């Protein structure tokens, strides 16, 4: 059968439909070539757009937080240097006074605190011969021992401040001025301006210190002196000093040397003076002078401020003859300064506690020394000169005197 050109074209179409592939080419009518696809055609590569990188979720901006700064503070009672204490120091030192043994049991104790405050009950200098009760003067070498224990803040205003007259004030002030720069003292004021103020900054907290006494054993301010004490009933001077200092410190601490010697009872003058100081905006009142411990309390000032007071810390070291005179206390307290993101500042007084210390000596007032209660034993108490001092008696007296929230017997 003969096929014309149309038939040939149809066959090509049929062949494509049946086999899917035709190799070569067919010449059709009009000398036109029909090109068929080659076998195994190459795949067509198409560029696809890249996958977009995942978008990171931004971290939220942290909320500003308050800054808290803390100072761990201690205050210790009357450093009362009787004859036996300095004579024994002389016996140990020979050509000098060696007070270290009297305080050896306290070595390292004050390392736990950032600030250590002490009531130095007696004048300290090397201009006067050493003397004890009733007109005290203590050899200057005692401050080497006290400094090495960790004390940096010393209150000097008390009933013995005028024991050696104008020359005694001058000699004592010169001694303290020669101490290292980190030592702070208060209690002898310029009697014309009253503005020689004491400040100390530790861990970002600035402390202001003032020191006053109820009396000076009847001795008037010595003639010829430019410096002297401020009495606690001089409200005009004290109010001005507090007003001057208050804007310049975070914490204002006042030493109040007042009360009745030998009694655990707080008298009316102490209560009224403490409340008046609280009303002036004082933060802490440290009571000294009675030579026995007295209670502590929280007070509220007229402006709603909170003030902490310990009415008496009793003695640190001494050679008095009563059981209660040899039982003293150390104040342990925290101060927290919180600064908010907006710059506002608040101060908190936290966890005030009173720890016990014992002045120990044997018969005849031999080997006078101070011992923390944590190291005190009934064997030591049985050997105490002049009386027996049991732990049971010590704890009973402390519990009957100091509110439980402020007392620790560790």
C-alpha positions as CSV (number, residue, x, y, z in Angstrom):
1,X,0.0,0.0,0.0
2,X,1.3,3.4,-0.9
3,X,1.1,6.2,1.9
4,X,1.0,9.8,1.0
5,X,2.5,12.5,3.1
6,X,-0.5,12.9,5.3
7,X,-0.5,9.3,6.1
8,X,3.2,9.5,7.0
9,X,2.5,12.3,9.4
10,X,-0.3,10.4,11.0
11,X,1.9,7.4,11.5
12,X,4.5,9.5,13.2
13,X,1.9,10.8,15.6
14,X,0.7,7.2,16.3
15,X,4.2,6.1,16.9
16,X,4.8,8.8,19.4
17,X,1.6,7.9,21.2
18,X,2.4,4.2,21.3
19,X,6.1,4.1,22.1
20,X,6.7,7.4,23.6
21,X,10.0,7.9,21.7
22,X,10.8,8.1,18.0
23,X,14.5,8.2,17.0
24,X,15.6,10.3,14.0
25,X,13.4,12.5,11.8
26,X,10.9,12.1,8.9
27,X,10.8,14.2,5.9
28,X,7.3,15.4,5.1
29,X,5.6,17.1,2.3
30,X,7.2,20.3,1.1
31,X,10.7,19.2,2.1
32,X,9.9,20.3,5.7
33,X,11.7,18.3,8.3
34,X,9.9,17.2,11.5
35,X,12.4,16.8,14.3
36,X,11.4,14.3,17.0
37,X,12.8,14.5,20.6
38,X,16.0,12.6,21.3
39,X,16.1,9.6,23.6
40,X,17.0,10.2,27.4
41,X,16.5,13.9,27.5
42,X,18.5,15.9,30.2
43,X,16.5,17.1,33.2
44,X,15.7,20.7,33.4
45,X,17.3,22.4,36.5
46,X,15.2,25.2,38.0
47,X,16.7,27.5,40.6
48,X,14.4,27.7,43.6
49,X,14.6,30.6,46.1
50,X,16.6,29.9,49.3
51,X,14.7,29.2,52.5
52,X,14.6,32.3,54.7
53,X,16.7,32.3,57.9
54,X,14.5,32.0,61.0
55,X,14.0,35.3,62.8
56,X,15.4,35.3,66.3
57,X,13.0,36.3,69.1
58,X,14.5,39.3,70.9
59,X,15.4,38.7,74.6
60,X,13.1,40.8,76.9
61,X,14.8,43.8,78.5
62,X,15.5,42.9,82.1
63,X,13.6,44.8,84.7
64,X,15.9,47.0,86.9
65,X,16.5,45.5,90.3
66,X,17.4,47.1,93.6
67,X,21.0,47.1,94.9
68,X,21.4,45.9,98.5
69,X,24.6,46.7,100.5
70,X,25.2,45.2,104.0
71,X,27.3,46.0,107.0
72,X,27.7,43.5,109.9
73,X,28.3,45.7,113.0
74,X,29.4,45.1,116.6
75,X,29.4,47.3,119.7
76,X,31.3,46.3,122.8
77,X,30.8,47.7,126.3
78,X,33.1,49.4,128.9
79,X,36.8,48.8,128.4
80,X,37.5,49.6,132.1
81,X,41.2,49.4,132.9
82,X,41.7,49.0,136.6
83,X,45.1,48.9,138.3
84,X,45.4,45.1,138.1
85,X,45.0,45.1,134.4
86,X,47.7,47.5,133.5
87,X,50.0,46.3,136.3
88,X,49.8,42.7,134.9
89,X,50.5,44.1,131.4
90,X,53.6,45.8,132.8
91,X,54.7,42.6,134.5
92,X,54.4,40.7,131.2
93,X,56.1,43.4,129.1
94,X,58.9,44.5,131.5
95,X,60.0,47.6,129.7
96,X,56.6,48.1,128.1
97,X,52.9,47.3,128.6
98,X,51.8,44.0,127.1
99,X,48.0,43.9,127.1
100,X,47.7,41.0,124.6
101,X,47.2,38.2,127.1
102,X,44.2,40.0,128.7
103,X,42.3,39.9,125.4
104,X,43.9,36.7,123.9
105,X,40.6,34.7,124.1
106,X,38.9,37.4,121.9
107,X,41.5,37.1,119.1
108,X,39.7,36.4,115.9
109,X,36.3,37.0,117.4
110,X,35.8,40.4,115.7
111,X,36.8,39.2,112.3
112,X,33.2,38.2,111.5
113,X,32.2,41.9,111.6
114,X,32.7,44.7,109.1
115,X,32.7,47.4,111.8
116,X,33.7,47.1,115.5
117,X,32.8,49.8,118.0
118,X,34.1,50.1,121.6
119,X,33.4,52.3,124.6
120,X,36.9,53.2,125.9
121,X,35.9,54.0,129.5
122,X,39.3,55.5,130.5
123,X,41.6,58.2,129.1
124,X,44.4,56.7,127.0
125,X,47.8,58.5,126.7
126,X,51.5,58.2,127.5
127,X,51.8,61.7,129.1
128,X,50.4,60.7,132.5
129,X,51.5,57.9,134.8
130,X,49.1,54.9,134.6
131,X,46.4,55.0,137.2
132,X,43.2,53.3,138.1
133,X,40.0,54.0,140.1
134,X,38.9,56.7,140.7
135,X,40.9,58.9,138.3
136,X,41.9,56.7,135.4
137,X,44.7,57.0,132.9
138,X,45.6,54.0,130.7
139,X,49.0,53.4,128.9
140,X,48.8,54.1,125.2
141,X,50.0,50.6,124.3
142,X,46.5,49.3,125.0
143,X,45.3,50.7,121.7
144,X,47.8,48.5,119.8
145,X,46.1,45.4,121.3
146,X,42.6,46.8,120.6
147,X,43.4,47.7,117.1
148,X,44.8,44.3,116.4
149,X,41.6,42.8,117.7
150,X,39.7,44.7,115.0
151,X,38.3,47.7,116.8
152,X,38.2,50.8,114.6
153,X,35.5,53.0,116.2
154,X,36.0,54.3,119.8
155,X,33.6,56.3,121.9
156,X,35.4,58.6,124.4
157,X,32.7,60.5,126.2
158,X,32.0,59.2,129.7
159,X,32.1,60.0,133.4
160,X,35.9,59.7,133.4
161,X,36.6,62.1,130.5
162,X,37.7,64.9,132.9
163,X,39.8,62.7,135.2
164,X,43.1,64.4,134.3
165,X,41.8,67.9,133.5
166,X,42.6,69.9,130.4
167,X,46.0,68.3,130.0
168,X,44.4,64.8,130.1
169,X,41.9,65.8,127.3
170,X,44.8,67.1,125.2
171,X,47.0,64.1,125.7
172,X,44.2,61.6,125.0
173,X,43.2,63.5,121.8
174,X,46.8,63.6,120.6
175,X,47.1,59.8,121.2
176,X,44.0,59.0,119.2
177,X,45.0,61.4,116.4
178,X,48.2,59.4,115.9
179,X,46.3,56.2,115.4
180,X,46.0,54.8,111.8
181,X,43.7,56.7,109.5
182,X,40.9,54.1,109.6
183,X,40.4,54.8,113.3
184,X,37.3,56.9,114.2
185,X,36.8,58.5,117.5
186,X,34.1,60.8,118.9
187,X,33.2,62.3,122.3
188,X,35.5,65.4,122.7
189,X,34.0,68.3,120.9
190,X,35.2,71.8,119.9
191,X,33.5,73.8,122.6
192,X,33.0,76.8,120.3
193,X,31.7,75.1,117.2
194,X,30.7,71.5,118.3
195,X,31.1,70.5,114.6
196,X,34.1,68.1,114.6
197,X,31.9,65.2,113.4
198,X,32.9,61.6,112.9
199,X,31.9,59.7,109.7
200,X,32.9,56.3,108.4
201,X,31.9,54.6,105.1
202,X,32.0,50.8,104.9
203,X,30.5,48.6,102.1
204,X,28.8,51.7,100.6
205,X,27.1,52.6,103.9
206,X,28.1,55.8,105.6
207,X,27.9,55.9,109.4
208,X,27.8,59.0,111.5
209,X,28.8,58.8,115.2
210,X,28.0,60.9,118.2
211,X,29.0,60.3,121.9
212,X,27.5,61.9,125.0
213,X,27.6,61.4,128.8
214,X,25.1,62.0,131.5
215,X,27.7,63.5,133.9
216,X,31.5,63.6,134.6
217,X,31.5,62.6,138.3
218,X,30.8,66.2,139.3
219,X,34.0,67.5,137.6
220,X,33.2,70.7,135.5
221,X,34.6,71.3,132.1
222,X,38.3,72.1,132.8
223,X,39.4,75.7,132.3
224,X,41.8,76.4,129.5
225,X,40.6,73.5,127.3
226,X,39.2,74.0,123.8
227,X,37.6,70.6,123.8
228,X,35.1,68.8,126.1
229,X,32.1,66.6,126.4
230,X,28.5,67.3,125.6
231,X,26.1,66.4,128.4
232,X,22.9,64.4,127.5
233,X,20.6,67.1,128.9
234,X,22.0,69.7,126.5
235,X,19.2,69.1,124.0
236,X,19.9,72.3,122.1
237,X,23.5,71.3,121.1
238,X,22.6,67.7,120.5
239,X,19.7,68.5,118.3
240,X,21.9,70.8,116.2
241,X,24.6,68.2,115.8
242,X,22.0,65.5,114.8
243,X,20.4,67.9,112.3
244,X,23.9,68.7,110.9
245,X,24.9,65.1,110.5
246,X,21.7,63.4,109.5
247,X,21.8,64.4,105.8
248,X,25.4,63.2,105.4
249,X,25.0,59.6,106.7
250,X,22.9,56.6,106.1
251,X,23.1,55.4,109.7
252,X,23.4,57.7,112.7
253,X,24.7,56.0,115.9
254,X,24.7,57.7,119.3
255,X,26.6,56.5,122.4
256,X,24.7,57.4,125.5
257,X,26.7,57.0,128.7
258,X,23.9,57.1,131.3
259,X,22.0,55.1,133.9
260,X,22.5,53.9,137.5
261,X,25.6,51.9,138.2
262,X,25.2,48.3,139.4
263,X,21.5,47.9,138.5
264,X,19.8,46.0,135.7
265,X,16.8,48.4,135.9
266,X,16.4,51.1,133.3
267,X,15.7,54.4,135.0
268,X,13.4,57.3,133.9
269,X,16.3,59.5,132.6
270,X,17.4,56.7,130.3
271,X,14.0,56.1,128.9
272,X,13.2,59.8,128.4
273,X,16.6,60.4,126.8
274,X,16.3,57.4,124.5
275,X,12.8,58.5,123.3
276,X,14.0,62.0,122.8
277,X,16.9,60.8,120.7
278,X,14.6,58.6,118.7
279,X,12.4,61.6,118.0
280,X,15.4,63.4,116.6
281,X,15.9,60.6,114.0
282,X,18.8,58.6,115.5
283,X,19.0,55.0,114.2
284,X,20.8,53.3,117.0
285,X,21.5,54.2,120.7
286,X,24.3,52.3,122.4
287,X,24.0,52.6,126.2
288,X,27.0,52.3,128.5
289,X,27.9,53.2,132.1
290,X,25.9,51.0,134.5
291,X,28.7,48.3,134.4
292,X,26.0,45.6,134.2
293,X,23.9,44.6,131.3
294,X,20.4,46.1,130.7
295,X,17.6,45.3,128.3
296,X,17.3,46.4,124.6
297,X,14.2,47.7,122.8
298,X,12.7,49.1,119.6
299,X,11.5,52.7,119.8
300,X,9.3,54.6,117.4
301,X,10.1,58.3,116.8
302,X,7.6,61.1,116.3
303,X,8.1,60.9,112.5
304,X,7.4,57.1,112.5
305,X,11.1,56.2,112.3
306,X,12.4,53.1,114.0
307,X,15.3,53.3,116.6
308,X,17.1,50.4,118.3
309,X,18.5,50.9,121.8
310,X,20.5,48.7,124.1
311,X,20.4,50.4,127.4
312,X,23.6,49.0,128.7
313,X,26.2,46.6,127.3
314,X,27.9,46.3,130.7
315,X,31.6,45.8,131.0
316,X,34.0,44.4,128.4
317,X,37.0,43.9,130.7
318,X,37.3,45.0,134.3
319,X,38.4,44.0,137.8
320,X,35.2,44.8,139.8
321,X,34.1,42.6,142.6
322,X,30.5,41.7,141.8
323,X,29.4,38.7,139.8
324,X,27.1,40.9,137.6
325,X,29.9,43.4,136.9
326,X,32.0,40.7,135.1
327,X,29.1,39.7,132.8
328,X,29.0,41.9,129.7
329,X,27.4,41.9,126.3
330,X,28.4,42.5,122.7
331,X,25.8,43.9,120.3
332,X,25.7,42.1,116.9
333,X,23.5,43.8,114.3
334,X,23.2,44.1,110.5
335,X,22.5,47.2,108.4
336,X,21.0,46.8,104.9
337,X,21.0,49.7,102.5
338,X,18.6,49.2,99.6
339,X,18.9,51.6,96.5
340,X,16.0,51.4,94.1
341,X,16.4,51.9,90.4
342,X,14.9,55.3,90.7
343,X,17.6,56.3,93.2
344,X,15.6,56.2,96.4
345,X,17.4,54.7,99.4
346,X,16.1,52.9,102.5
347,X,18.0,51.5,105.5
348,X,17.0,48.5,107.5
349,X,18.3,47.5,111.0
350,X,18.3,43.7,111.1
351,X,18.6,40.9,113.6
352,X,20.1,42.7,116.7
353,X,21.5,40.2,119.2
354,X,23.4,40.4,122.4
355,X,26.3,37.9,123.0
356,X,27.8,37.4,126.4
357,X,31.4,38.0,127.5
358,X,33.0,37.3,130.9
359,X,35.8,39.1,132.8
360,X,37.7,36.3,134.4
361,X,40.3,36.5,137.2
362,X,41.5,34.2,140.0
363,X,41.9,34.8,143.7
364,X,43.6,38.1,144.4
365,X,42.5,39.4,141.0
366,X,45.3,37.5,139.3
367,X,45.3,36.9,135.5
368,X,42.6,39.3,134.6
369,X,41.2,38.6,131.1
370,X,38.1,38.6,129.0
371,X,36.5,35.4,127.6
372,X,33.6,34.9,125.2
373,X,30.8,33.0,126.8
374,X,31.1,30.2,124.1
375,X,34.4,29.3,125.8
376,X,33.3,29.7,129.4
377,X,33.0,26.7,131.6
378,X,31.8,25.9,135.1
379,X,35.4,25.0,136.0
380,X,36.5,28.6,135.2
381,X,33.5,29.8,137.2
382,X,34.5,27.8,140.2
383,X,38.0,29.2,140.0
384,X,36.8,32.8,139.7
385,X,38.2,35.0,142.4
386,X,35.9,36.6,145.1
387,X,32.9,34.4,144.1
388,X,31.7,31.4,142.1
389,X,30.3,32.1,138.7
390,X,28.3,29.2,137.2
391,X,26.9,29.1,133.7
392,X,23.5,28.5,135.2
393,X,23.7,31.7,137.1
394,X,24.9,33.7,134.1
395,X,22.1,32.4,131.9
396,X,19.5,33.0,134.5
397,X,20.6,36.6,135.1
398,X,20.7,37.3,131.3
399,X,17.3,35.8,130.7
400,X,15.7,37.8,133.5
401,X,17.3,41.0,132.2
402,X,17.2,40.8,128.4
403,X,14.2,40.1,126.3
404,X,14.5,36.7,124.5
405,X,14.4,38.2,121.0
406,X,17.6,40.1,121.7
407,X,19.6,37.4,123.6
408,X,21.8,34.7,122.3
409,X,23.8,32.3,124.4
410,X,25.9,30.6,121.7
